Amino acid sequence: MNKADLVAAVAEKSGLKKNEAAKAVDAFFAVVQEALARGEKVAVPGFGAFVVIETKEKKARNPQTGKEITIPAGKAVRFRPGKQLKEAVK
């Protein structure tokens, strides 16, 4: 499912027009992105949570040259599914 499919499904389920559903989906994505950028956790009960994690510096190898490189420490986003989502997927 891509974004257009998601917007169409939201419009159908909610009874909104597609352009209204697109605004709602875009607003949701924007709010989640802003919260994660501030380092906050975004939890949706029954669905899951988006969290920011700190990654450590690590050594890796360039597969083309075989040369060892260092990947710097940073931040990454992880999604942790909720219990209801896990059950629905089973």
Number of C-alpha atoms within 10 A of each C-alpha: 6 6 11 11 10 14 22 17 15 19 19 13 10 10 11 15 13 16 12 14 21 19 12 16 16 14 12 11 11 12 12 16 15 11 15 17 13 9 14 14 16 17 16 11 12 12 14 17 15 19 17 18 13 10 12 11 11 10 10 12 12 10 8 6 7 9 9 11 11 11 13 11 11 10 13 11 14 11 12 14 17 15 12 12 14 13 9 8 6 5
